Amino acid sequence: MKVKVNQNLDKYKSLIGLVLLCLVITIVAPKFLTLSNITNVFTQVSVNAIIAVGMTFVILTGGIDLSVGSTLAISGALGASIVKSTGNITLAVIVSALVGIGIGLINGLLISKGKLQAFIATLATMTIFRGVTLVFTNGTPISKLPEEFVKIGNGKIGFMPIPVIITIIVFLIGAYALSQTRFGRYLYALGGNEDSARLSGINTTKIKTLAYVISGFSASVAGVIITSRIGSASPNAGTGFELDAIAAVVIGGTSLAGGEGRITGTIIGALIIGVLNNGLNLMNVSPFYQSIVKGLVILIAVLLDKKRNKK
């Protein structure tokens, strides 16, 4: 009985942590639990949550993707340029998605075919595509975007903000892919033991590459949302977003060693980060201290992950 209770606590520890965090913040800052603020939290979390869903696929393989921030920036800049010059929102979204997929494919091939370490490969592409974004935009934001495009990041369907709806769709697709498809099973097998997965007949090169393609695509979706929400494409957009995404995945219970984790946990991890940021803002905590608190939360999550792996 005791073992079962411990297993349940371990399984739902992220959710328990989120509930406790919300309770503490509500006591200290009662404005937190207002409908407008909760809606604002969900909207703010949407970009990180979408990137983190893609990052979950990569980390499940035992890898990492540091290029998601740069992918977001170049996808958003190209999309903004197209929609501003042509007014064609559909074309802009498609091009943005293809750019994300292309960068993910490059990362995947460098790692699976080129046998480069994921950290090195994605660090290189992060730097390269940040530079490409700066060259493309000439270091200046692309602004004055059409109102129809801006509605993607700021509009609502009923009472639900469009970014939140997109996040829910991405979450459902990601959760289904991991839990109900052969690809998902192969991904967990690869992350658990790549050599064993290869010997059992799994095309590990293909599975690993596809994981990075999904990560790149997710970053491009986030790029469209944040560009439309702000109403401009900044060459510096997405800077540091890779760290928040990785933090959301790890806080949500996905092992950095690979082979263990769930999309549900990732979404909860993104909510924990979003709620923490919102609560600290409501309490008028200095941004400098906010960085310290966020860093401590990430450190605790990594230490817990390491302890779990030892067990």
SULFENGI-V426727 format. One record per residue. RES is the residue in one letter. PSI is psi in whole degrees, -180 to 180 (999 if undefined). OMEGA is omega in whole degrees, 0 to 359 (none if undefined). Layout:
res = (RES RES)
psi = (PSI PSI)
omega = (OMEGA OMEGA)
This chain:
res = (M K V K V N Q N L D K Y K S L I G L V L L C L V I T I V A P K F L T L S N I T N V F T Q V S V N A I I A V G M T F V I L T G G I D L S V G S T L A I S G A L G A S I V K S T G N I T L A V I V S A L V G I G I G L I N G L L I S K G K L Q A F I A T L A T M T I F R G V T L V F T N G T P I S K L P E E F V K I G N G K I G F M P I P V I I T I I V F L I G A Y A L S Q T R F G R Y L Y A L G G N E D S A R L S G I N T T K I K T L A Y V I S G F S A S V A G V I I T S R I G S A S P N A G T G F E L D A I A A V V I G G T S L A G G E G R I T G T I I G A L I I G V L N N G L N L M N V S P F Y Q S I V K G L V I L I A V L L D K K R N K K)
psi = (-43 -40 -41 -41 -44 -39 -41 -40 -41 -38 -37 19 -34 -44 -42 -42 -40 -44 -45 -40 -44 -40 -45 -46 -38 -39 -44 -39 89 -23 -15 -40 29 153 -42 -38 -40 -42 -40 -40 -47 -40 -43 -35 -25 -46 -49 -38 -42 -45 -41 -32 -48 -39 -31 -43 -42 -47 -30 -25 -5 9 -165 151 102 -4 0 -35 -43 -36 -43 -45 -49 -35 -45 -40 -44 -42 -44 -40 -42 -46 -29 -37 -30 -24 4 100 -41 -45 -42 -43 -42 -45 -43 -45 -42 -36 -45 -44 -42 -44 -40 -39 -41 -47 -47 -42 -38 -37 -45 -41 -43 -11 29 152 140 -38 -47 -47 -47 -25 -40 -48 -31 -47 -43 -51 -20 -41 -41 -41 -43 -40 -46 -40 -6 27 11 148 149 108 -170 53 154 147 -36 -37 -39 -28 -23 -43 -13 -11 174 151 106 -124 -5 124 141 -41 -35 -40 -44 -40 -44 -42 -46 -42 -47 -43 -44 -44 -41 -44 -39 -35 -21 2 160 -38 -44 -44 -41 -36 -45 -40 -42 -45 -31 -45 103 -40 -44 -40 -42 -43 -25 2 4 134 85 -32 -47 -46 -44 -43 -43 -34 -41 -32 -43 -41 -44 -42 -44 -41 -36 -37 -44 -35 -42 -43 -49 -33 -45 -33 -43 -29 11 159 111 138 -18 7 143 0 123 -4 -29 -33 -42 -39 -46 -41 -44 -42 -45 -44 -33 -2 1 131 134 -18 -14 162 -2 127 168 151 -36 -44 -37 -44 -41 -40 -42 -38 -39 -46 -44 -43 -40 -47 -45 -44 -42 -36 -43 -30 7 37 137 141 -29 -43 -30 -40 -39 -46 -46 -41 -39 -39 -44 -42 -43 -42 -42 -40 -40 -38 -42 -40 -41 -40 -35 -38 999)
omega = (180 180 180 178 179 179 179 178 179 182 186 185 179 179 177 178 179 180 180 178 179 180 180 182 179 179 183 182 184 180 182 188 175 183 182 180 179 177 179 179 180 180 180 182 190 182 180 181 180 177 183 177 177 179 179 179 181 183 176 177 185 180 180 181 180 187 187 179 178 177 176 184 183 177 179 181 179 178 180 180 181 183 179 184 184 184 183 183 181 179 180 181 180 179 178 180 180 178 178 178 180 179 177 178 177 179 183 181 177 184 185 180 182 178 175 174 184 180 183 183 183 173 179 181 174 181 182 186 170 176 177 179 180 178 183 182 185 177 181 180 173 188 181 179 181 182 181 178 181 181 180 182 185 183 179 169 190 178 187 176 181 178 179 178 179 179 179 179 179 179 182 179 180 180 179 182 182 188 189 183 177 178 180 180 178 181 178 180 179 180 179 178 185 181 179 179 180 181 180 175 180 177 187 178 181 182 181 179 180 177 179 175 178 178 178 179 179 179 180 176 177 179 177 183 185 177 180 181 180 182 177 179 180 177 179 180 176 179 180 182 180 180 177 180 178 179 180 181 183 178 179 173 177 183 176 178 179 173 183 178 180 177 179 178 179 179 177 177 177 178 178 179 180 179 179 179 181 181 179 176 179 179 178 177 180 178 179 179 178 178 179 181 180 178 179 178 179 181 179 180 180 178 177 178 179 180 179 180 178 179 none)
